[in-house]
Amino acid sequence: MTRMSHRLLRHGLLLFFLGLVTGFAVPAMVNPRAGLAGHVEGLMNGMFLVVVGLAWPALRLSERTGGVVSWLLLFGAYANWVATTASGILGTSKGTPIAGAGFSAGTLAENTVFGVLVLVGLSMTTACGTLVLRAWRPKPPAPPRPRP
């Protein structure tokens, strides 16, 4: 297991745990429906990071590309959990119109959650697009076998 693979695995397990803990706080949130979204985002993004961590060696990313992609994945996964959980705590609806239906918060809270969710979309789309392209890259040819 590579260093980056292990890093993604550790963060995935941590985020999954944070998603579980968030579930206990959902009933106390201003908007429990948005809080439930935060709980689910923590669980799903945690599992996603674990899966990517396990698949990391097969993707054969360069050191530089791997560093950028892993940073985008970690930022996107954690920011998604933070923003959706904040939406439940603050009762925002701009960034989560379905879960936030009927709720409203101050302009700063609404715009902050919305801005973070826009960054989440951009970072996760970029990272996942890169992973998809790398997954379809042809496998390098096997080295020639020595002749006896």
DRENDO-1510 file (C-alpha; in Angstrom, 1 decimal, always signed):
<recs>
REC; n; res; u; v; w
REC; 1; MET; +0.0; +0.0; +0.0 .
REC; 2; THR; +1.4; +3.4; -1.0 .
REC; 3; ARG; +1.6; +6.4; +1.3 .
REC; 4; MET; -1.1; +8.2; -0.6 .
REC; 5; SER; -3.3; +5.1; -0.6 .
REC; 6; HIS; -2.9; +4.8; +3.1 .
REC; 7; ARG; -3.6; +8.5; +3.6 .
REC; 8; LEU; -6.9; +8.3; +1.6 .
REC; 9; LEU; -7.9; +5.2; +3.5 .
REC; 10; ARG; -7.3; +6.9; +6.9 .
REC; 11; HIS; -9.2; +10.0; +6.0 .
REC; 12; GLY; -12.0; +7.9; +4.5 .
REC; 13; LEU; -12.4; +6.0; +7.8 .
REC; 14; LEU; -12.3; +9.2; +9.8 .
REC; 15; LEU; -14.9; +10.9; +7.6 .
REC; 16; PHE; -17.2; +7.8; +7.8 .
REC; 17; PHE; -16.9; +8.0; +11.6 .
REC; 18; LEU; -17.7; +11.8; +11.5 .
REC; 19; GLY; -20.7; +11.0; +9.4 .
REC; 20; LEU; -21.9; +8.5; +12.0 .
REC; 21; VAL; -21.4; +10.9; +14.8 .
REC; 22; THR; -23.3; +13.6; +12.8 .
REC; 23; GLY; -26.3; +11.3; +12.7 .
REC; 24; PHE; -26.7; +11.6; +16.5 .
REC; 25; ALA; -26.9; +15.4; +16.2 .
REC; 26; VAL; -29.5; +15.5; +13.4 .
REC; 27; PRO; -32.6; +15.8; +15.7 .
REC; 28; ALA; -31.2; +18.9; +17.4 .
REC; 29; MET; -30.5; +20.8; +14.2 .
REC; 30; VAL; -32.5; +23.7; +13.0 .
REC; 31; ASN; -33.3; +21.8; +9.8 .
REC; 32; PRO; -33.0; +18.0; +10.5 .
REC; 33; ARG; -33.6; +17.1; +6.9 .
REC; 34; ALA; -30.5; +19.1; +5.8 .
REC; 35; GLY; -28.7; +17.6; +8.8 .
REC; 36; LEU; -29.5; +14.1; +7.6 .
REC; 37; ALA; -27.9; +15.1; +4.3 .
REC; 38; GLY; -24.7; +16.0; +6.2 .
REC; 39; HIS; -24.9; +12.6; +7.9 .
REC; 40; VAL; -25.3; +10.8; +4.6 .
REC; 41; GLU; -22.5; +12.9; +2.9 .
REC; 42; GLY; -20.1; +12.0; +5.7 .
REC; 43; LEU; -20.9; +8.3; +5.2 .
REC; 44; MET; -20.8; +8.3; +1.4 .
REC; 45; ASN; -17.7; +10.5; +1.0 .
REC; 46; GLY; -15.9; +8.4; +3.7 .
REC; 47; MET; -16.7; +5.2; +1.8 .
REC; 48; PHE; -15.7; +6.9; -1.5 .
REC; 49; LEU; -12.3; +7.9; -0.1 .
REC; 50; VAL; -11.7; +4.3; +1.2 .
REC; 51; VAL; -12.5; +2.9; -2.2 .
REC; 52; VAL; -10.3; +5.4; -4.0 .
REC; 53; GLY; -7.5; +4.6; -1.5 .
REC; 54; LEU; -7.8; +0.9; -2.2 .
REC; 55; ALA; -7.8; +1.5; -6.0 .
REC; 56; TRP; -5.0; +4.1; -5.9 .
REC; 57; PRO; -2.1; +1.9; -6.9 .
REC; 58; ALA; -3.9; +0.7; -9.9 .
REC; 59; LEU; -4.5; +4.2; -11.2 .
REC; 60; ARG; -0.7; +4.8; -11.6 .
REC; 61; LEU; -0.8; +8.6; -11.2 .
REC; 62; SER; +2.3; +10.6; -11.3 .
REC; 63; GLU; +3.5; +12.1; -8.0 .
REC; 64; ARG; +2.4; +15.6; -9.0 .
REC; 65; THR; -1.0; +14.5; -10.4 .
REC; 66; GLY; -1.6; +12.2; -7.5 .
REC; 67; GLY; -0.9; +15.0; -5.0 .
REC; 68; VAL; -3.3; +17.4; -6.8 .
REC; 69; VAL; -6.0; +14.8; -7.1 .
REC; 70; SER; -5.7; +13.6; -3.5 .
REC; 71; TRP; -5.9; +17.2; -2.3 .
REC; 72; LEU; -9.0; +17.8; -4.4 .
REC; 73; LEU; -10.6; +14.6; -3.1 .
REC; 74; LEU; -9.9; +15.4; +0.5 .
REC; 75; PHE; -11.0; +19.0; +0.2 .
REC; 76; GLY; -14.2; +18.0; -1.6 .
REC; 77; ALA; -15.1; +15.2; +0.7 .
REC; 78; TYR; -14.6; +17.1; +4.0 .
REC; 79; ALA; -16.1; +20.4; +2.6 .
REC; 80; ASN; -19.2; +18.5; +1.4 .
REC; 81; TRP; -19.8; +17.1; +4.9 .
REC; 82; VAL; -19.0; +20.4; +6.6 .
REC; 83; ALA; -21.3; +22.5; +4.2 .
REC; 84; THR; -24.3; +20.1; +4.3 .
REC; 85; THR; -24.0; +19.7; +8.1 .
REC; 86; ALA; -23.7; +23.5; +8.5 .
REC; 87; SER; -26.8; +23.8; +6.3 .
REC; 88; GLY; -28.7; +21.7; +8.9 .
REC; 89; ILE; -27.3; +23.6; +11.8 .
REC; 90; LEU; -27.9; +27.0; +10.4 .
REC; 91; GLY; -31.0; +26.3; +8.4 .
REC; 92; THR; -29.7; +27.5; +5.0 .
REC; 93; SER; -31.5; +26.7; +1.8 .
REC; 94; LYS; -29.5; +28.4; -1.1 .
REC; 95; GLY; -27.0; +25.6; -1.6 .
REC; 96; THR; -29.4; +22.8; -0.7 .
REC; 97; PRO; -32.8; +23.8; -2.1 .
REC; 98; ILE; -34.5; +20.4; -1.6 .
REC; 99; ALA; -33.2; +19.6; +1.9 .
REC; 100; GLY; -33.5; +23.3; +2.8 .
REC; 101; ALA; -37.0; +23.9; +1.5 .
REC; 102; GLY; -38.9; +26.2; +3.9 .
REC; 103; PHE; -35.8; +27.3; +5.7 .
REC; 104; SER; -33.8; +30.5; +5.5 .
REC; 105; ALA; -30.7; +31.9; +7.2 .
REC; 106; GLY; -28.8; +35.2; +7.0 .
REC; 107; THR; -27.1; +36.3; +3.8 .
REC; 108; LEU; -23.6; +35.4; +5.1 .
REC; 109; ALA; -24.6; +31.9; +6.1 .
REC; 110; GLU; -26.5; +31.3; +2.9 .
REC; 111; ASN; -23.7; +32.5; +0.7 .
REC; 112; THR; -21.0; +30.8; +2.6 .
REC; 113; VAL; -22.7; +27.4; +2.4 .
REC; 114; PHE; -23.5; +27.9; -1.2 .
REC; 115; GLY; -19.9; +29.0; -2.1 .
REC; 116; VAL; -18.4; +26.0; -0.3 .
REC; 117; LEU; -20.8; +23.6; -2.2 .
REC; 118; VAL; -19.8; +25.2; -5.5 .
REC; 119; LEU; -16.2; +24.6; -4.7 .
REC; 120; VAL; -17.1; +21.0; -3.7 .
REC; 121; GLY; -18.7; +20.5; -7.1 .
REC; 122; LEU; -15.7; +21.8; -9.0 .
REC; 123; SER; -13.1; +20.0; -6.9 .
REC; 124; MET; -14.9; +16.6; -7.0 .
REC; 125; THR; -15.7; +16.8; -10.7 .
REC; 126; THR; -12.1; +17.6; -11.5 .
REC; 127; ALA; -10.7; +14.9; -9.3 .
REC; 128; CYS; -13.2; +12.2; -10.4 .
REC; 129; GLY; -12.8; +13.1; -14.0 .
REC; 130; THR; -9.0; +12.6; -13.7 .
REC; 131; LEU; -9.5; +9.3; -12.0 .
REC; 132; VAL; -11.9; +8.1; -14.7 .
REC; 133; LEU; -9.4; +9.1; -17.4 .
REC; 134; ARG; -6.6; +7.3; -15.6 .
REC; 135; ALA; -8.7; +4.2; -15.0 .
REC; 136; TRP; -9.2; +3.9; -18.8 .
REC; 137; ARG; -5.5; +4.4; -19.6 .
REC; 138; PRO; -4.0; +1.3; -21.1 .
REC; 139; LYS; -1.9; -0.9; -18.9 .
REC; 140; PRO; +1.9; -0.5; -19.6 .
REC; 141; PRO; +3.4; -3.5; -21.4 .
REC; 142; ALA; +5.0; -6.1; -19.3 .
REC; 143; PRO; +8.8; -6.1; -19.2 .
REC; 144; PRO; +10.3; -8.7; -21.5 .
REC; 145; ARG; +11.1; -12.0; -19.9 .
REC; 146; PRO; +14.7; -13.0; -19.8 .
REC; 147; ARG; +15.7; -15.8; -22.1 .
REC; 148; PRO; +17.4; -18.8; -20.7 .
</recs>
